[in-house]
Amino acid sequence: MGFNYAIEKAKFEREWTQLRVEYEKAGMSNEKINILHDYDWENFKKERIYAIHTQEFREAQYDNGNSQEDKSPLFKKFLSAISRWDNYAASTSTGWIEDITDERLAARLKELSQEDLELLTQFIIQGFTQSDLEQMGYGKQYKISRRISRLKNFLKK
C-alpha cells in the first residue's frame, strides 16, 4: 500500500476546487468553506501518516512452495505477537494423558471413568498421598488403596 504524496495532494486539490465552487453556489460563506477545507486537509494528513506507517501483512505463496513466513521480516519479528500456541491438553486436569507416548497406555487411560482419571491425576500427577486424598473426599484410605491397585492392574493389561 503506497502513498504518492504529489498524486494524492493533486487529487485532493482538484476535489476541493469542485467542492468550493459547489459550496459557493449553495451560498456558503468563505469562512465556513475554509473550515471544511481545513477539516478535510487534517484528515488527508492523517490518512497519509497512516499509509506511510502501515505495511501490508498478508500471506502469499512463492513459486518454490515456501510461504511468506520464511521470507517476511515482519513474520520473523512479530511471530510471537501474531501466534497463539494452543495447549489444549494443559487446559484440563486430565490433559496429561495427551502427552503419553505409549499409545496402548493412552488408550487404556481414555477408557477410564472421569472419577478414576481424577483420582489418578491427584495421586500421580499432583503427588497427593492416599491420606491427602481421603481428606479431599475421595473416600476411606483403604478404599483409595484398592481403587489405585485396581487401576494399576487395569492399565498393565
N, C-alpha and C positions, 0 to 999 in steps of 0.2 A: 504494500500500500504506500505509494509515493505521493508526495505533495509538491507540485511545482508552483512555487510562490507567484512567479510572474504570470503564469496562465490563470491561476485561481484568482489573483487580485484583479486581473483584467476582466474576468468573468463577473466578479463581484461589482466592479465599477460599471460595467455595461448594464447589469441588472438594476443597479441603483440609479443610473441615468433614466431608465424607463420608469422606475418607480417614482422618481422625483417628479417627472412630467405628469404621471397619473395623479399623484398627491396634489400637485399644484392645480390641476384641472378640477379636482374634487373640492378645492377651496381651503386646503390645509395651509396653515402658516409655515413660513420657512423655519421658524424656531422649532416647531413640532416635527417637521420633516427631518431637521438636523438631529433631534433627539432619537428618532427611529433609526437614522443612519448610524449614529454613534453606537446604539444598541446592537445593530447588525454587525458593525465593524468589530465590536468586542467579541461577539460570537464567532466571527470569522477568525480572529486571532486565537481563540480557544480551540477551535477545530484544527487550526494549523499546528498548534503546540501538541495537541493530541496525536495528529497524524505523524509528526516527525519523531515523537517519542514512543510510538507503538509499532511493534514489529509483529508481522503476521506469524501465527504459530499454528500451522496446520501440518498434518501428517501426509506425506506423499511417498509414493513408491519410486524408487530409482530403477534404472534399466537392469542392473545386476540383481535385483530382488531384495537388496538391503533396504530397510526402512529408513526414514529420516532420522530416527533415533541415533543411528550410527554417525550421521553427518552434522546434524544441527548442534551448534554450541549452546543453544537455548535448552535443548533437551538435556545436555550434559550438566549445565549449570543449575537448572531448576527441576531436575528429575524428582528429587525428594519432595518438592513443593506440589508437584502435579500428580504424584503417585500415592496410592494408598495401599499398603500391604495388608490384605485381609487374612487374619489368622483366626478363622472361624473355630478352629479346634481349641484355641485358648479361651474362647468366649463362654464355654460351658465347663461345668465342673468335671465332666467326663471326657473332655476334649483330648486328654492324654492318650486315649485309645487310638486316635488317628495317627499318632506318632509311632505306634508299634510297627516294626518292620516285618515281624513274623506274621504272615497272612493267616495261617491257621489259628494262631492265638488271638489275633484281632477279630477273626470271625467268631470264635467261641465267646469272646468278651461281648460282642454285639448281640449275642443270643441271650445274655443275662437280663434279668429284670432291672428296672431303674433303681429299685431299693438295694439290690445286690451290688450294682455298679457304684452307688453312693457309698455303701459300706466299704468296698474295695478302695475307692478314692480316698476316703478318710483314713483308712488303715495303711495303705501302701504309699500313696502319693503325699498325703498331708502328714503322715507319720504319727498319727494318734495311736495310743495303746488301747488294748481291749478295755481297760478300766476307764479311759477317757471316753471311749465310745459308749460305755454303759451310762456314764454321767450325761452324755449328749442325748440319751433317749433311744439308743439302738437296741435296748433290751438288757437282760442279765448278761454278765460277763461269760458265763459258761455257754449260753446260747450263741453269743457272738463268736466264741471259740469254735463251736460246732459249725456255724454258718461259714466261717473262714475255711475250716477244713473241708467242708462240702464243696465250696467254691474252688479250692485248690485242686481237689480230685477231679472236678468237672473240667477245669482248664488243662489238666495233664492228659486227659483222654485224647 
